[in-house]
Amino acid sequence: QQQQQQQQWQQREARAATAHQNDWAIWDDFMSDTYGVNWEDEDSSRNLDAARCMQWAVYRKDVIEDKNDPEASEDDRGQNGCISALLREAILGSLDKKTFEWEEKVKQYSVLQTGPANGGDDISVKVRTWNPLLCQAIAQRSRSVCQVRVYGVDEFAKLRKSAAMPNRMGPVDFSDNIAKSIEKGPLVFFSPGAGKSRGSSFSTTSDGNFKIKLGIRKDMTMNEPKHFLKILVGTSKAPSMLQHLERNTNSLLNRYLSLIKLRALGQDKYALLMMDASYGEDARIQKMKRSIPLMYTRYDLKGKSRDQDEKQKTSKQFTLLNGDFKEREKNYLDLTKDQCRKLRQAVQADTAFLEGHNLIDYSLFVGVTHGESNGCKATAGEPFCFEATKSLTYTFCLLDYINNFNFAKGIENIFKGGKFTNYGQGINNFISQICPGRLEWYESTEFRMCCAIIVFVLTVAAGGAGLWYWRNRTSPVKQPVHQVPWQQGPAPRMPQYRDQDDFGIAHGQPQGYIRQQGMNGGRGFA
């Protein structure tokens, strides 16, 4: 089957190579064979990007309108269509979902490092290079080289497994999910009003599940593709990306899924395929906003390397900065102490890994949802998404971690007051500042005041009772009068007898006198 596909590919390439600009019938057959008979049908075609590229490069007129960017010119629509179609083919080739006439070989790179991971390590990665069929059409408009190349085929295949995904959630292999998203339709480029320039732009798959960053920097002062390959493979001084993600399933590092080099239209551009930093929450909220009042806000936050009062420009409100977060969110994450602890632990592990690779200038992406959005049920859970309250949800991700602390950055660090010194610690300090942990009900000032009043009242009552007891305990105790039984209570009245009465008691004498003296001169009685 692969041989048949290669033969068909070679036949199409040969036909396209012999075609001229005015041979529209040949080009129509070429596009029908490659992209289907409905390749330019706006309602049913999933390859409108290739159609726009063909219309711009060969027909040079009537380029199909782009509903996602209605203000774009014909040149912009045509060139973006070419880039989208070439990138989609490159991604499918990196996933082994389609077979092309590529050249596969192992390339070796020498990575020079500075800082904690000082030394030079040679890394080897497998690359695939080929010339897509659409390049034959592009050649009718641009004679520059047209080629795609994908890097780290084996390493990225492992990163797409569930073992490296957030909390190991999702399918065993994400390659099928990526392929479905890529095949659904053209890439959607962020418009200038979204705050992204075309020189270093972002795009998303038509379903919004995956993002692609174009314009990865490679010049005399920075080589981001090579630094990322170093992270991907690992060195003798620091572990690979796969090792870190398998050990830390709660890692907030944005998952990168493919690295592509695109040579077309006189430009060399590197692109990174990545997972959505909001874990699908952004697209989900945008759909729910049509029927439910919700608000989703994106923030790109940094530590001491950025002025904490810096705000985003009015024309770039897609993602806001620290100053906006300080104004709108009061520079505070309304999370519990346990939730903040989980967030800090995850970030500390990630910053330690990035510091081992000597990487700086990365950001903490925070997505804030205001309104009842059903929480984090559609995500991988904490620490990627936290449900603070029923109407407040946060998502977190670490972005843009492919910038190396090299000589140029060292000079910048000196002139800007050490903005990159201990960069990871600066991020950790910033998170500790904005996420100290929400006070629980029993930690509130009102509850503590009530407790203090109750304790005061109980203390006063206990003191009064103790004083009363002490005073009563020290007073003399009255001893009871000991009396014989017949003396208890009033004595009964004794009868009075006359003197001549033998049984009488002598008048005026004490009790017992008669018994002792007798009566009338000592006469006694028994």
Summary of the structure (lengths in Angstrom):
residues: 526
radius of gyration: 44.4
end to end distance: 149.3
largest distance: 177.4
contacts: 1575
relative contact order: 0.08
helix: 40%
strand: 19%
